């Protein structure tokens, strides 16, 4: 069970790290991947790079602290970030309807929350 927890947290760590690095250094690619397109003005790309990149890299730091620094409680920080993003998506669906393609990010965020909570609980034992 311990190895499964490490693998799931490791997958979440890698996803978050790669998305964060991509957002910092290739915001145009990340903006398209996340459904925003490339029509953002320069300030929009700057804000996207800073805020969304920081979101993903913060999740990676929390997961990394749990995996590599022996602080499994930190993994709950990553779960919280993705849980809040999931909550925002659900609120958006309730208030404005379900846009095309919304299922994929909802599933990804829900799975990451499960991975991180499972990992934090299992690695804390």
C-alpha positions in Angstrom: 0.0 0.0 0.0 2.9 2.3 0.8 4.3 2.0 -2.8 0.9 2.6 -4.3 0.7 5.8 -2.3 4.1 6.9 -3.4 3.3 6.2 -7.0 0.0 8.1 -6.9 1.6 11.1 -5.2 4.5 10.9 -7.6 2.2 11.0 -10.6 0.4 14.1 -9.1 3.8 15.6 -8.4 5.0 15.1 -12.0 1.8 16.3 -13.5 1.9 19.5 -11.3 5.6 20.1 -11.9 5.3 19.7 -15.7 2.2 21.8 -16.0 3.8 24.5 -13.8 7.1 24.6 -15.8 5.2 24.6 -19.1 3.0 27.5 -17.9 6.0 29.5 -16.8 8.0 29.0 -20.0 5.4 28.3 -22.7 2.2 30.0 -21.5 0.7 30.0 -25.0 0.8 26.2 -25.1 -0.6 25.9 -21.6 -3.4 28.4 -22.3 -4.5 26.4 -25.3 -4.2 23.1 -23.3 -6.4 24.6 -20.5 -9.0 26.0 -23.0 -8.2 29.7 -22.9 -6.8 29.9 -26.5 -4.2 32.4 -27.6 -6.2 35.6 -27.7 -5.0 36.9 -24.4 -3.3 40.3 -24.4 0.3 40.5 -23.1 -0.9 41.3 -19.6 -3.3 38.4 -19.7 -0.4 36.0 -20.6 1.7 37.5 -17.9 -1.1 37.0 -15.3 -1.8 33.5 -16.7 1.9 32.6 -16.4 2.2 33.9 -12.8 -1.1 32.8 -11.3 -1.7 29.4 -13.0 2.0 28.6 -13.0 2.2 29.3 -9.3 -0.9 27.1 -8.7 0.7 24.1 -10.4 4.2 24.6 -8.9 2.7 25.1 -5.4 0.9 21.8 -5.7 4.2 20.2 -6.9 6.1 21.7 -3.9 3.5 20.3 -1.4 3.6 16.9 -3.1 7.4 17.0 -3.2 7.6 17.8 0.5 5.6 14.7 1.3 7.5 12.5 -1.1 11.1 13.6 -0.6 11.3 15.5 2.7 9.3 13.1 4.9 6.4 15.5 5.5 3.4 13.6 4.3 1.0 16.2 5.9 2.2 18.7 3.3 0.5 16.6 0.6 -2.9 17.8 1.9 -1.8 21.3 0.6 -1.8 19.9 -2.9 -5.1 18.2 -2.3 -6.6 21.5 -1.1 -5.5 23.3 -4.2 -7.0 20.8 -6.6 -10.1 20.5 -4.4 -10.7 24.2 -4.5 -10.2 24.2 -8.3 -12.7 21.3 -8.5 -15.1 23.3 -6.4 -14.8 26.3 -8.7 -15.5 24.1 -11.7 -18.6 22.6 -10.1 -19.8 26.1 -9.2 -19.2 27.2 -12.8 -21.3 24.3 -14.1 -24.1 24.9 -11.7 -24.2 28.7 -12.4 -23.5 28.8 -16.1 -24.0 25.3 -17.5 -21.6 22.7 -18.6 -19.3 23.9 -21.4 -18.0 21.5 -23.9 -14.9 19.6 -22.6 -15.6 20.2 -18.9 -15.6 16.5 -18.0 -11.9 16.1 -18.5 -10.6 18.8 -16.1 -13.2 17.7 -13.5 -12.1 14.1 -13.7 -8.4 15.1 -13.6 -8.9 17.3 -10.6 -11.1 14.8 -8.7 -8.5 12.0 -9.4 -5.7 14.2 -8.2 -7.6 15.1 -5.0 -8.1 11.3 -4.4 -4.4 10.5 -5.1 -3.2 13.3 -2.8 -5.5 12.5 0.1 -4.8 8.8 -0.2 -1.1 9.5 -0.3 -1.1 11.8 2.6 -3.1 9.4 4.8 -1.1 6.3 3.8 2.3 7.9 4.0 1.5 9.4 7.5 1.2 5.9 9.0 
